[in-house]
Amino acid sequence: MSSPIQNKKERPMAVQRQYRDNFARHVLGLTLYIESSIMEGLKASGHDQLRLNFGPYISFITNGGTRLSEIAQALGVTRQAANQTANQLVDAGYIQRVDDPGDSRAKLLMPTQKLQDLVSQGLEESSQLQTKLTAFVCEKELEMAGKNIQHLSASLETFSGVHREDLSRHLLAIVLPQLSNYITERLQLLTMAKGHPRLKRSFGAVLTAIGPQGGQIKNIAEAYGISKQAVSTIATDLESLGYIQRQPDRRDPRKLLLTFTNLGKKLIEDSVASVDELDSELSKLIGGAQFAQIKSVLKALYSGLKLEADVFEYIDDDILALADELKQKLGKARISMLVKALLAENNI
């Protein structure tokens, strides 16, 4: 039986491991990978004005005319914010505004031929991507996971639907982002209810990138494809709420690390509890076997693609302490000899 001291030490380590490796994280990480990969392919095909935030708007407008107020309500944004993105889509030539036959004072957002071409090219890119993913999961399991996710999204009423006869080659790329949006919102609500009422969706990019030894702003920005200024702004907000602090990196004092405060560690514990709650909710919704199949496939993809591996290059505290002790005892030259001997011993 473990001693109380061991239990006290092991608990935060277990929380960190679960925080870095769970179903919600796999969904969000894979969604970012899929959307970024398809985006790169579309830009290479001439859609150089395309932006990731266009996705939800395009999914609403693709199948016919849509009112701006309907999009704003569905996405949970202000009409002003929705109109700003709509203007960008108009300027890029993907949508047009036409008179609403049901309301002479209103306009409908309608797809242009350029948008229809974009959707067709996007389906081709998603088909190629799904083929690439079969390097990690067999095609049958991949398609089954896509259909199970579609079932889950439909049960959650998050699947807007795509009117096309054959979606089997595109299911993962189409339905996973919609599930990702739901998971993000649900986890935020569950965690806010545990005593963190001022959480914002934007905090996720920084919170999820701080490991046991902290995280650097530069690395976080590169991992998630956002600017260092944006990361710094979010970090400042999190500092003001008492969740993180900036400290010198023990491995390079010239650099600063974002690390969790005690309140931040409590936030992580509560986030992990929220992930457990979410898993239970989703499993009950579609059945344990179907949910387990989704989890297994997404974990295999997440691990195979090594997503976020650069964010969590994890070294536990025991290893760091041992490294410090060995450096003091052996000195730089003999440490190098030790490293070479260990690598040779393990055929690395």
N, C-alpha and C positions, 0 to 999 in steps of 0.2 A: 504494500500500500504506500502511495506517495505521501511524503510529509507535508504539513501545512505550508512550509516554506516553498517546497517544490510546486504545490498547487497554486500558490500566490504568484509564482514566477511564470508558470506555464500558461495560466489563464490569459494574460494579455497577448502572449505569443499566439495562442490558438485563435483569439479574436482577430489579430492581424492577418493570420493565414486565411481565415474565412473571409475577411474583408477584401483580400486580394484575389480570392478564388471562389466565386459563387455564380449562380445562374444569372442574376441581374447584371453582373459585371461582364459575363460572357456575351449577353445580348447586346449591351451597350458598346462593347469593344468591337464585336463583329459588325454591328450596324455602321459604326464609323469607318471600319475597313471597307465594307461593301460600297457605301456611298462614295467614299474617296476614290476607290478603284474605278467605279463606273464614271465618276466625274472626270477623272484623268483621261479615260477613253473617249468621252464625249468632247472634251476640249480639244483633244488631238484630231477629232473629226470636224472641227470648225466651230464648235459651240463655245467660243472662248469667253463669252459674256455670262456663262452659266455660273450659278452660285449654289452652295449647298442649301441655303435657306429657301431656295425656290421650290424644293421638293414637295412640301405639303401643299403649296398653292397649286402646283401643276397637277397633283393627284385629284384635287377638287375640280379643276377646270377642264381636264382632259376629256371627260365624257359629256360635256355640254355646258351651256351657259350657267353661270353661278353669280349670285349677288355678293358684293363685298362684305355686307353685314353677315351673311351666312358663313363665310370663311373666317371672319374675325371671331364669331361666336364659337365655331367648331375648334379653332386653334387656341382659344382663350387669350386673345390679344386685343388691344384696342383697335378701333376702326382706323385711327390715324396710322398705327403701325402697319396694319394690313394694307392700307392704301399706299404707303411708302414702298412696300415690296411689290405691290401690283404695278405701280409706276415703273419700277425697274424692269418688270417683265414686259410691259408695253414697250419701253425703250429698247429692250433687247429683241423685240419682234416676236415674242412667243404668245402674247395674248392681245386682244383688242377689246375696246369697249363699244357696245352696241346698245341701242334703245331697248328697254325692257318692255315687252308687249303687255305685261300685266301691271305696269306702273309707269306712266309717262314721265314721272319725275326722276326715275331711277335708271341705272345702266346695268347691263349684264357683262360679265367678263367671259369672253369667248376664246377658244383656241384658234390659233392661226395655223396655216399649213406648216410653218416652221416648227411649231410645237408638236404637230403630228409626226413630222420627220424626227424630231428629238425623241419622242416616245418610242418610235420604231427602232431607232439607233440604240436607245437605252435598253430595250429588250434584247437586242443582239449582244450588247456588252454584258448584260446580266447572264445570258445563256453561256457566254464564254467564261465568265467568272465562275458560274456554278460547275462547269466542267473542270476548272482548275481546282475547285474544292474537293473533287473526287480523289485527289491525291491523299486526302486525309480521312475521308469517309466514303464508303461505297455509294454509288449513284442511287440505289434503291433506298438506303437509309436516309440519304440527303433529301430525296423527294418526299419520303414519308414524314420527315421532320418538318418540311415546308408545309405539308398538308395539315399536320397536327398544329402548327403555329397558326395557320389560317383558321382552323377550327377554334383555337383559343382566342384569337383576335375577334372572330365573329361572335363568340360567347361574351366577350368584353365589350362588344359593339364598337371596336376600334378599327375594324377592317372596312374600308370604304368601298372595296371591290374594284376590280378591273374587268371590264367587259371584253373578254377575249376567250376564244375557245380553248386554247391550249396554254395553260400556265405552268405546266409541270417543270419546264426548264427555267422558270423565272420565280417560282414561289418564294424562295428564301430572300431574294433581293427585293421583292415587292412587299411581303408581309412583315418581315423582321423589323424594318424601320417603324412601322405603325405600332407594333408591340413595344418597341423601345420607348416610344413617346409615352405610352401608358405606364410602363414600369418606372420611368423617371418621375412622373407626376405622382404616382401612388407611393413610391418610397419617400418622396419629399413630405407628403401628407402624414404618413405613418411616423416618420422621424420627428416632424414638427410637433406631433401630439405627445411625444415623449419629453417635452421640455425644451424644444429648440424652435420657438415660434418665428424667428427671424431668418430662417434658412431661405436661400434663393436657389433657383435652378442653376444659375451660372456658377455657384460655388463648387459644383461637382467636378469641374475640370481641374481644380487645384486640390480639393480634398482627396480625390481618388488617386492622386499622383504622389502623395506624401507617404513614404514607406517608414519602416521602423527607424531608419537612420536619417529620415527627412527627405527633402526634395529641393532641387535647385530650380529657380525660375526659368533659366535657359532650357534645361532638359524638359520641363513641363510644357513649355511653349512649343518645342520641337515635336514632342510626342503627340500633342493634340492639334497641331497645325494652327495655333493661334499666336498672336504677337506677345512678346515679352511684356509690353506695356499693359496688355489686357490681363495677363497673369498677375502682374504686380498690383494692378488695381483691385482684383479679386482678393489677393493676399492681404492687402491693406484693410479691406472690409472684414475679412476673417480675423485679423489681428484686433480690430476695434471691438469685435464681439467676444474676444478672449479665447478663440479656438486654436490659434497658431501663434508662433513667435519666430523671429529671425535670429539664428545663432551661427557662430563661425563653424565651418566644417572641420571636424577634428582631423580629417585626413589632409586638408588644405585650408589653413586658417585665413587665407586670402579670399576664400569664397564663403558666401552666406547660404545657410540652409533654412528652409521652412520646416519647422518641427511642431508637433502637437503639444499643446499645454495639457494640464490635467483635464480641463473642460473639453479640450479637443479629443482626448482619449475617451472621455465619456460619450462624446458624440459618435465616435467610431463604434463603441459598444452598442449604442442605441441603433445605429445604422445596420449593424449585423443582425440585431433582434428584428428590425423591420424587414430585412431580407428573408429571415426565417418565416415571418408572418406572411409575406408575399408568396413565398414558395407554397405554403399551406393553402392559401386562397386559390392559387392557380391549379394546384393539384386536385383540389376538390371540384373545381370547375369543369375540368375535362377528364378526370380520372388519373389515378396514380401511374398506370402503365404508360399512357400517352405522354404525360408530363415527364416521366423518367426518360422516355425515348428522346424527347426534345433536349433535355438537359445533357444526356450522354453525347448526342451529336454536336451540340454547340460547344461543349467542353473540349471535344476532340478537335474541332476546328480552331478554337481559341488557342489551344496548346500547340497544335501543329503549325499554325501561322506565327507562333511566338508573339502574339499581340501584347503590347505593353511590356515586353521583356526589358526594354531599356528604362522603363519607369521604375520597375521593381527589381533592380539587381540586388537581391536581398542577401545581406550578411548579418547573421544574428549576433547578439551582444556577446555571447560566449566566445565566438570566433574572433571578434574584434579585441576582446580582452586578452585572449591567447596570443594574438598577433602582436599586441603592444608588449606583452611580457617577453616574447621571443626576440623582438627587435632590441630590447634592452639587454638581453643576455648574450645574443649572438653577434650583433652588429650588422651593418649593411652587407658586407662581403659574404659572411657566412649565411645570411638570410637568402641571398641569391643562390648559394650552393644548395641550401635546403629546398628551395622552390624547384630547382632543376632535378634534384633527387626524387622529389614527390611526383613530378610530372613523368619522369622516366619510369618510376615504379608502377604508375597507373597507365602507362602507354598512351599518354595524352600528347 
